[in-house]
Structure formats: structure tokens, C-alpha cells
Amino acid sequence: MSLGTQALGMVLDSGVKTHESLHTSLTTAIERAFTLETWVSSSRKRVASESFIRRRTQFGSVDEFCVASPCDDDTLGGIQQLSADERDAFVARTTDFETWTAMKQSAAVEDLVTLQNV
């Protein structure tokens, strides 16, 4: 990294990305993207962020989403225990998505992009 780049970063104090830091961020993002399908399909604790739920569903929180679901256990794990048809019908009725999988994938990609800030 050049002295000018370091000085610019210090003066702006805005997290200026250098070639090296951008390369590291992109490498991490790519590695996460390759594992995204496994993460999405096995996620039981956290499917979407609170802000994602507020923006892309009829609910103000993950808890509200879970409580409104047709499962006995008002948790994300409970929703995942529903039959695929029942879960997808709930998602299609109350979110911007047609299926549970589509919602989970969109949430995961959004998290990936947000975390990487790329």
C-alpha cells in the first residue's frame, strides 16, 4: 500500500478500501457464497435479520413472523418442521416470496452482501 493511499485513508477516515483489503473482502465473499447453499439449507436458528423481515414481510420482527406462522412452536425451528407445502403457503401469503427456500436464499445473500460491504 502506498503512503498516499494510507494518508488518504487516515484523512478521510472512511474505511477506504485498498486493493489488498478489497481482495480479502471479495475472497471472503466468494468463499461464503460457495457455502451459502449449505448454510441456507441447514439454518435453524437464524433465517433472516430483523430488518429483512420488516422490509420483505408483513411483520415487524422475526418473533412476530414466527408467532403468525401455522406451527405449534413459535420459533424458526417450528416453521421449518412444517410440511414444505404449508410453509411455502405461509411465506407466499405473508412475504415478498413464493417459497421458504427463496426467502432464505434472498436473506442469506443480503446478509452476505451487507457483511462484506462490497
N, C-alpha and C positions, 0 to 999 in steps of 0.2 A: 504494500500500500504506500502510495506516495505521501510525502509530507503535506502537499497541497490538499489531498483528499482527507487526511487526518485533521488538518486545520479547518477545512470546510465543515467537517462533521462536528468538531468542537464548537465552532462559531454558531452554526445553526442549531446544534443540539437537538436535531430532529430525527436521529436514527438513520442518517444517510447510509444507504447500503453500498458497500464496496463490492467489487467483483467477487472477492472471496466470500463475503457474508451472503451475497445473493446466491452464489453457487452452493453454499452449505444449505441455505433455506430451500432451494429448489431440489437438492438431493434428498433432503428430509421429506419434502412434499411428495416426491416421486416414490420414495420407499413406503410412505404411508398410503399412497394411492394403490400400490400393489397389494397391500394388506387390507385395503378397505373392504373388500367383499367378505373376507373372514371376519373382520371386526363387526360389520353390519349384521351378518347372519348370526353371530354368537352373542351380540349385545343383549344383556338382560337388565342392566342397571340404568343405563343412560342411553336413550334412543335419540333424544333431541334436546337442545338447550331451551331454556325458558323463553328467550327472545324468539327462537324459531317457532315455538308453539304459539306465541302471541301473534306472530306475523302470518303464519300459514294455516292456522286452525281457528275454530270458533271460541277457543278457550284462552284464558288469561294466564294459565300456568300448566305445568306438567301434571300437578296434582288434580286440577280441575278436569283435564283431559282423561286422566285415569278414573276419576270418580264417575264421569259421564259414560264411560265405556260399559258395554253389556256384560262385564265379567264380575264374578263374586268378590275377587280380591282386587281392590282398587289400587293396583300397582302396575308398572310396566310389565313385570313378570306375569301378572294375571292376564293382561291383554295378550301377551304372547302365547298364553295357554289356550286362548280361544281357537276355534277352528279357523282356517285360513279364510273361508267364505264370510264368516261372521266378523272377523277382524277387518277384512277388506271393506265390507259393507259399512262398518262404523267409520272407517277412515274416509271412504268416498262421500259419506253423508256429512262429515264434520270438518273436513280439511280441504286443502287445495289439491289433494292427490286421490288417485283411484285405488291404490293398494297400499298396504302396510309397508311392503318392500320398497316401493317408490318413495314413500315418505322417509323411511330410514336412510335410504341412499342419499336423498337430497340433503337431509340433515347432516349426514356424515361428510358429504362433500363441502357443504357450507362451513362446517367446523374446521375441516382441513384447510380451506382457503383462509378462513379467519385466523386460525392459529399460525399459519405460515405468513400471513400478511403479504402475500405475493400477488 
